[in-house]
Amino acid sequence: MQTQSAPAARASLVPTPTGGLRVAAAADPSLGAPVKFSLIIPTYNEGKNIEPLLTRLEELLEAPLQGSYELLVVDDDSPDHTWEIALKMAETHPRVRVMRRQGEKGLSTAVIRGWQAARGDILGVMDADLQHPPEVNLALLAEIDKGADLATGSRHVEGGGVSDWSLFRRMVSRGAQLLGLIILPGVLSRLSDPMSGYFMVKRATLSSAELDPVGYKILVEVVGRCAPRWIGEVGYVFRERLEGESKVTWKLYVHYLQHLMRLRIATLHQSRFLRFCVVGASGVVVDMSLLYLLSDPSKLGLGLTRSKIAAAGAAVVTNFLLNDAWTFGDLAKKAPGASSKLRRFIGFAAICSLGIGINVVILNLLFNYAHMDRYLANAVAIVIVTGWNFLLNRYLNWAPLKTEAR
């Protein structure tokens, strides 16, 4: 094993980056020669675990990476001097680097600061408490080498699991995942284990966004803001902590909820469903205008049902053209040509025709039996049918042109 002197080890104490939380597309050359892989290990009071973890990681990574890696311990100025223990190791372990953060705390920001100071093209993170099996790094690297933009360890795929979790803790974990699917379906649906803190991502994928995490769960932040094209998952068994105290508290789940809401707001402009609703709103203008002209007693005074069918039919045509060009435009480009467009229009019209049928039934029930104003009744019916139309069109009509959607 290559060694280095104590003064050289002191050079392994990495300055903490400041400013925004964006990861550069290329490593800072002043930090040293680039490497293939940088593994960030955020710590706080992990003095009993850090030495065996770093030793095991070097045993695993040295041969396959031929020294082209670094283990960057990012410590939040632990009272037990975890950073100092890691820095002492750097005297005889040249792949180890240490960052001692003072004045800034939090796991998610610790990870990002580590990535900002990293030299690798592949950037990873794992816990220091030995609950993440170190050997899973090799499987995650293999997923990246296959072409994945992000590879994550999962407790919920084949080969994954938890060791001795209570039923209550399992239910809380699954409940958090379900809540995430409701609030942020386009992100959480891509991950079998969104609460995982064990993953790797290509630097090029990270450099596309300014990160702004809350709490501990940075994986959701990365997927939500950076939208990796290909996500690979590797099963692992989550181990119980042997040394030190668990940092899992109820506040972690509060921060998780805050994080989901922040991401939902931040990515709202990217939402395919929002675009569908905007197009639908334009269709409402067409629909309402024609319904007024055709059915109002002061205008043509035609029957309500016939007027509604004509108005909705016109709205279907305008909605299709806008959805095909904007809402699902990225998918439509994968199948250009008049015949493909016609096929999509027929599918869209068929789905929306079913929606029109539902709309007509709801409208008549509300107008004739609930004695609701005709325009208010129509608006209520449109809201109900919008969800129907989006889901069926997304997954039955544009799905054959599949790419990741939000």
ABEGO torsion letter per residue (X at the ends): XBBBBAAAAAAABBBBBBEBABBBABBBAAAEBBBABBBBBBBBGAAAAAAAAAAAAAAAAAAAAGGBBBBBBBBBGBAAGAAAAAAAAAAABAABBBBBBBGBBEAAAAAAAAAAABABABBBBBBAAGABBAAAAAAAAAAAAAGBABBBBBAABBGBEBAABBAAAAAAAAAAAAAAAAABAAAAAABABAABABBBBBAAAAAABBBBBBEABAAAAAAAAAGBABBBBBBBBBBBBABEBBABBAAAAAAAAAAAAAAAAAAAAABAAAAAAAAAAAAAAAAAAAAAAAABAABAGBBAAAAAAAAAAAAAAAAAAAAAAAAAAAAAAABBEAAAAAAAAAAAAAAAAAAAAAAAAAAAAAAAAAGBBAAAAAAAAAAAAAAAAAAAAAAAAAAAABBBBX
